[in-house]
Amino acid sequence: MGRIKIWALVLAMWTIVWPFASAHAQAGEAIATCIRPIEPGQTAAAILAQPQGFDCRDDQSSYGAGDFWVLSQPLPALPGDPRERLTIGFASTWQDATTLHILYADGQIRRIAFTSATTSPYLLLGPMIAVPLPRMAARPVRILWEARGAANMRGVVRGARLQHHAEALEIEGQLSLLYGTIMGMVVALALYNIVLWPALRQPLQPVYCLLLFFITGYALCSSGLIGQWLPWLDNNERHRWNAIMLGGVALTIVIFARYFFEREVFRGWLDRMAVVVFALIAVPNLAFALLAPLWIRTLDALVVAGFAILLAFLIAVLVQAWRRRSNFLWAFAIGWGTPIILAMFRVLNAAHLIAWRPWIDQSTVLSMGAEALCASLGVAYRIYLLSRERDLARADERVARRLADTDPLTGLFNRRAFLDQAIGRSGPQTLILADIDHFKRINDALGHDGGDEVLRIFARSLADTLGPDMLVARIGGEEFALLADAARAPDAELLLARLRAASYPMGAKVTASLGLCTGPMASEEDWRRVYREADQALFASKDGGRDRACWGVPLSGDGYPPPPLPNNRPRPRQEQGEKGVCANGGS
């Protein structure tokens, strides 16, 4: 259901976006054109007077690079007010200079000329060149283009349309809103991932941000928006930057795919193929950027071949991801399915296998905007799964650490974990060692299962006495340890009473002997000293008849005054020992 919802989102976006994308191409009336090379001595007036020798059938690109006349078919009369200003629009291509010779019904010819460096006043989004026609008493009937230095990679004049100037400006406003929304969304996604990267540290994120950078750059260049923002920018240089940015998108997609999918997807031949594809894209695009217009048609063919190989590579990635049962296949397919399909149309057009249509250029930018949104969902899903894997790994690590730190029988800390948390505590600490009296007799009387149950009940009784920051552990067979701040240590007599009053199996009477000592616990040496004193106190309680508590001599450490015996030390039937004070807690 989640995938169906995302597909529905993509279709809904295209339902909104596509009318804007095709509006530019549908406005006005399409104008068919014919081509012929420019020969020395020819003039526009003579050509318009006798329009002969034009090729109206073959693809314009079949003539190669050079200088050309391009003649429109007779212009139709557009509906509406005949006094409205008209505009002739056509796709922007690599040309050094362009001159429009407009023939009017009264025989007059008006001329509008611009070079590659002065194209920006006529450049609209799409990118389309829209030239407003001069107002005359008579209507325009034909237009003759004089193109100098045309690369003619895919035609000299493509997608010519006659439309009202106001209509062209209205469509320009709609496309400006659309392109602004797309680029704003892409920039926001990039900033979002940059902010998240220090926290998540996923290598996919900086690669995705780089991809978004090239998508934004390509949108600026291919749409013509950068030419409007930078009116001094040469239009041919804009085409050069367009190739650089599109190449950057292609190269980053290869890296993005490697980081997006699991490592197993690219293991083996696909990993090596990724390196080859990267080189086959990088070299022609770099050569085009540096050398154009030298060998521009050959370099363009190599660039197109590189993109065809990229498409085959991406299809191979999808197939391999499906074979390896990748968790991220559907996210990548949704995000990149539409751009891949539309890129196929561009490659087919560039290879002259299908005719050029305005929506091909328009849809590429728009599909990349839609891809940025869909891919962001895929990246978010990818990061979610990685985060979940990390959380599960941390949870497993916590469980493993807990198992390593826990006594399996009683659930208390074991000796190692107890020492890890005990050593380094600040301030005087009271260590209580508790040993079950005559445990071997209990084990013999109740059996090992009964003995284990006695240990568990005894451990629960100790744990029930825990207050803030207290530690309790089983550090031996029937020996337990409890550590607390000296000021909050449990009363020894009350602890003995609690242990004695617990309900043991078969009504067994269980008592314990306690050895206590107060001192610092800042270092391992402090622990040894305190433990030695508490252990000797424990032996004293055993020797004194058991079921009692004995205090070892309080210890002092660096920075601590010698701690006095706690206020809750035992008072009844005191026996002064050599090392401390013992109390008989028995009844």
Salt bridges, closest charged atoms under 4 A:
ASP59 OD2 - HIS352 ND1 3.80
ASP67 OD2 - ARG148 NH1 3.56
ASP81 OD1 - ARG83 NE 3.27
GLU84 OE1 - HIS164 ND1 3.66
GLU146 OE1 - HIS101 NE2 2.94
GLU146 OE2 - ARG148 NH2 2.75
GLU237 OE2 - ARG240 NH2 3.02
GLU264 OE2 - ARG267 NH2 3.93
ASP271 OD1 - ARG258 NH2 2.48
ASP271 OD2 - ARG263 NH2 2.77
ASP300 OD2 - ARG154 NH1 2.84
ASP361 OD2 - ARG158 NH2 3.83
ASP361 OD1 - ARG346 NH2 3.49
GLU397 OE2 - ARG401 NH2 2.88
ASP405 OD1 - ARG416 NH2 2.26
ASP407 OD1 - ARG474 NH1 3.30
ASP420 OD2 - ARG416 NH1 3.21
ASP435 OD1 - LYS542 NZ 2.66
ASP437 OD1 - LYS542 NZ 2.95
ASP444 OD2 - LYS440 NZ 3.22
GLU453 OE1 - ARG456 NH2 3.03
ASP469 OD2 - ARG488 NH2 3.49
ASP485 OD1 - ARG425 NH2 3.79
ASP485 OD2 - ARG488 NH2 2.64
GLU524 OE2 - ARG528 NH2 3.00
GLU525 OE1 - ARG528 NH1 3.51
ASP526 OD1 - ARG529 NH1 3.74
ASP547 OD1 - ARG500 NH2 3.13
GLU575 OE2 - ARG548 NH1 3.37
